[in-house]
Each structure stands twice: as structure tokens, then as C-alpha cells.
């Protein structure tokens, strides 16, 4: 499954946010190193199109796409050298497809800041420096191994060259995602700074409603995406019914919860999109990568769908809504028969034809 790893200094609100993410009650404690075990939380990707489809097809249930988050320990200065919780915890994010860094923007004298002051820029530099150091350590070990393998003619020298190039960039302080190094040959290393990044600013209500302040923080991390939320409000929102939740959001100047935003931004950052299937049983969104062709997309439902793929009947969501039914869409020529080279589009409503 595609996952986003959550990192940040201790006491920035990771557990609070993660509780909201999973609707679980993992202990959010007011002291560093409270979060130790990695946890996985799955959130629904909000998609109002599914309700519309369920209306058209009379579906019994709705199954949205999901985004998975892995909660990992807070990173302190020196984490990569085994201080604090140590490098072994960074291993938990090697597997993640993207990294969400939670940054503390809220002021609260009751909540200790590990570095003494609330300073988002400094905090991000601390975390990013630790991630660079962790990557350098990974590379050092890999390069020793690669050198042996190249000498023994067991490895293409281009792999070693890529590793050395990455090492040089990191030594200069450049995260790999901001460099031009082709990391494809060393993808197996799961280098942390090569992953797409999202910044989650955990801020006070005052900042949520302050567009200028938000723009200032967003500029610090651009071109990476910034999401603004108040983890405490997020944890309150999950206990409210939809109307009360909407009211609370509106009172803080938001039209969408932070978690919904995070799911959406995470989805985009991972280069994902959805296609839809609908029937009397369920209306459902399926997750695929942008650019996938029809048989590959069919394979997400079942591997047999991919192997036995014949064709796909595709109606765009907008055409379906406009015509009101599959029968009408067909009659108006809006239902297309697509073959194995068809590149899927976001919001395609699909029925696959296949051999078993
Ligand atoms: P973690 O160490 O990053 O997982 O941080 P926690 O989620 O455990 O939060 C540390 C403390 O900060 C807890 O006492 C939380 O209640 C508090 N906290 C988290 N988010 C907010 C917030 O947005 N505003 C305020 N005032 N306190 C928060």
C-alpha cells in the first residue's frame, strides 16, 4: 500500500494529529519520546463524486480511496547518530512513499519545546539536517558494499557512480529531492531526502485565519506543499457530527478539515489519481498512478482483470451526471469502448470486460 510517513520533533503534535487520523486514542503525552511504536492510520480520501454516483446507481455503500499514514517517533538533534530514539526509527520511514513533516507553529507555555523556543524555520532545518545525515550514513555503508561488488564484477559501476554523486550533494547540504542526481539506480536504498515532502504546520486558530502568515510559512517550504491545521481542533472534529463539524470549521475560517486537506495533498504528491466503478452494491474509487493504462488499472481490482483484459467501457463522471444514466450516456454516444492502450483519466467511470 502507498504510505506517507509522519516525522517531526517531539511535542509538535504528531500524536494528536495521528489520533485524529486514525480516530484511535493513542496516548498523546506532554513529554518527549512519548511516541515510540510506529502505527499505521488509514484515512479516506474525500470524494463528493461518490455520493452522486451512489445516487445514480442506487448503491448500497460508498468506498472511497484511502491514504495510509505511518506515525513514527519524533526526531531530535543527533537522532541519526543514535541520540534520542536513534536511527533505527528512521528505518520505519525508508518504506514510506512520501514524508509529511509536522512543524509546530502553536504557542503554549504548558507544552515543552525540545529546543526551547517555537521556531518553525529552525525546527525544519533540524529535521532536514537529521534526514541528510541519515542518508549519508546509509550511503556510506552502501558505497563500501558497492565498491566490493564492482571490483568483483557483480555490479554495474553506474550504480556506484550514482551513490557517490548523491553523497556529494548531501555533503553540500542539498536534500536529494532538490538535486539533479538520478537516484533510480539506487532506489533500493530508500533514501529519505529523495522522497516527496509535505509540510504540515500545526498552528493556532489565529494563524489559521491569517492568510499573510500562512503565505510566509508556505514560502519557507515551496515548492513543497504546505498544509495548515490545528491538531487540537482536528481531534475535536472527529467526534462531531457533520453539521457541527462544518460549523466548527467555518468558525476557524476553513471550508475543509486539515485531515481532508492532508489526504488530498498527499494523494497529489504521490502522483495518484482515482477511477470510479458503480453499481447497486457499491460506488467505489480505485487508486492508480497518473499515466496508467486500462489493463494496469483493472489489475487494481483483481489480477485476473488485468490478465484477461479485453476492453473497458468508459464514461467520464461529468458526462454521466449530465446524461443521468449509463443507458442515456450510451444513447448519446458518451460511453467509449477503450482498448489496452487507453491512458486512464481522473474520474473515469469504468466497467471492465475481461476473459476469465
Ligand atoms: P508529539 O510528541 O509530536 O507526538 O506531540 P503530541 O501530539 O504528543 O503533543 C504534545 C503536546 O502538545 C500535547 O500535550 C498536546 O495536547 C499538545 N498539542 C498538540 N497539538 C496542539 C495544538 O495545536 N495546540 C496546542 N495548544 N497544543 C497542542
Boltz pocket constraint, residues with backbone or C-beta under 6 A from the ligand:
constraints:
  - pocket:
      binder: B
      contacts: [[A, 8], [A, 9], [A, 10], [A, 11], [A, 12], [A, 13], [A, 14], [A, 15], [A, 16], [A, 17], [A, 27], [A, 28], [A, 29], [A, 30], [A, 31], [A, 32], [A, 33], [A, 34], [A, 35], [A, 74], [A, 106], [A, 107], [A, 108], [A, 111], [A, 202], [A, 203], [A, 204], [A, 229], [A, 230], [A, 231], [A, 232], [A, 233]]
      max_distance: 6.0
